[in-house]
Structures are given as C-alpha cells and as structure tokens.
Amino acid sequence: MAIFTDDKLPDSYALCLLGHGSRDPEGNQQFLTLWQKLRERNFCHITEGGFLDFAKPTATEALSACHQNSIKNIIVIPGILFSGEHTQKDIPKTIGEAFRDHPEINLIFSEPLAMQPEVMEVCQGRIEEGEKLSSKSIPRAETLLMIVGHGSRDKDFNAQVEKKLSWLGEELGFSKTVICFAGTSQYSLEDEKFKPQEFRRVILFPFFLFTGVWVKRVHALADTFQKKYPDTEFLKAPCLSHHNLIVDALIQRARKSVLSK
C-alpha cells in the first residue's frame, strides 16, 4: 500500500488521465485544461493525459509518457463520468496493448467520476450559474429544472442517477425536475410532455463532463423553446467542465484506487 506524504504519492507512481475525445475542439480543450489542473496539484510525480479517439495526445502516447525508469505503478483514471464501453472495453484494451511486454508495471484502475459528492456540488454550482444569467427575479417554486445526461445501458444505474439528480432539484427548491438520458429516455428532447409553458422559467442543465454535440444540442433546445414559448424564460446552464471540484473528485478516485490495492 502506498504511503501518502503531504497528500502526495511516492515518486514511483504516475497518474494517467484518459478521455474519450471529441470531434468538438472546445470539448477537447476542456479536457486538456482539466489535465493541466490535475497536474498542477502535484498529487503524482508524473501526471499525463490523452484521448482514446479524435485528438492528441493519444491514450497510447500518454501511457508511454508515464512509463519512465522510476515509475513502478501507473494509476489510470477515466476522465469520463460513467462506466460504459469506453471504461470497460476501450481503456483496458489500450492499456493491455501498451504494457503487454511490461509485466513489471503495476497498473491500477480508478472508477469513473459518477455521482461523488464533489460532482453533485458542481452540478448545483452550474445550475446556479445558469440561473444568474437572468436579471429577472423568478422564484424556484415557479421554475422547471430540466437535466439531460448521456445515460448508461444499465437501467439500474440510470435509476440511481435519476434519483440523485431529482433529489438535488428538490433540495434546491425547484417546482419540478425532469431527468432525460440522451438516446435512452422515455422522452425525446423535443417532447412537449414537459409542458414548459406551465412555468415562468426553465433551466436546461447538460449533465456532461465536457461540451460537445449533446451539450450544444441541449442549449439549442433552449433557443427553440424560447421562440415557441415567449412567456417562459429559458436559461442555459454550463456543463461540468474543468471545475476545481472535478479535479478534487479525480484525486479522490485515484487515492481510493491505491488504498484498495
């Protein structure tokens, strides 16, 4: 078991942050900024980052950069919210290929961010940021909070996420909270079962780590609804991005993975 000194791992450890990458340069830049913030924390002597697809540095390049003479342990942490094909198949495959001839390296896998307390706190902050975009004084009791996330193929997992996000909306005092999972929800994004015209304000929060197609689709939906329901105010909350608490959550995941070995 590693001994933490001043909240830092021994120099024999390296940390590799892997993201799935995006065709959207803005989303990739947000990942790179998150990696830089993680590196600046000096939790590990070496902290690298890379993409599984679409952008550079590649995951293979990042893993190779971690493989230095003094490094005996490499912690691989997904820069991804939820477990899925990327974390269960793509990352293990990439790591296996990179270290096939190096059995001496101790590879440590961290869990995705999921619904850690830090992530939930960032959700609250982003929703509040969206709320502050308006100069109007509209109470939350007259506001619909609409949260759109990517979701998982695991319906039980989606149910847990929906429960926590619904609880967050209730704690914040919104009149109603609607959770949608992109491509898997019982509702489509354009479904009028939400009846936004029944509220004075609707806040649309994209529950994604980085921006990209879906985040921009959610924000475009706000514009579409605004034209259709001019008497209701529609606000766009930002995604999680490289918030400092997301960096904290990544470090917590890495620390937990080391202590559980």
JONOR-V533257 format. One record per run of one state. SS is the DSSP state (a for helix, b for strand, c for the rest). FROM is the first residue (numbers start at 1). TO is the last residue. If there is no record, write none. Layout:
ss=SS from=FROM to=TO
ss=SS from=FROM to=TO
This chain:
ss=c from=1 to=4
ss=b from=5 to=5
ss=c from=6 to=7
ss=b from=8 to=8
ss=c from=9 to=12
ss=b from=13 to=19
ss=c from=20 to=24
ss=a from=25 to=40
ss=c from=41 to=45
ss=b from=46 to=51
ss=c from=52 to=57
ss=b from=58 to=58
ss=a from=59 to=66
ss=c from=67 to=72
ss=b from=73 to=78
ss=c from=79 to=84
ss=a from=85 to=98
ss=c from=99 to=105
ss=b from=106 to=109
ss=c from=110 to=116
ss=a from=117 to=131
ss=c from=132 to=139
ss=a from=140 to=142
ss=b from=143 to=149
ss=c from=150 to=154
ss=a from=155 to=171
ss=c from=172 to=175
ss=b from=176 to=181
ss=c from=182 to=191
ss=a from=192 to=194
ss=c from=195 to=195
ss=a from=196 to=198
ss=c from=199 to=200
ss=b from=201 to=207
ss=c from=208 to=212
ss=a from=213 to=228
ss=c from=229 to=232
ss=b from=233 to=237
ss=c from=238 to=243
ss=a from=244 to=259
ss=c from=260 to=261
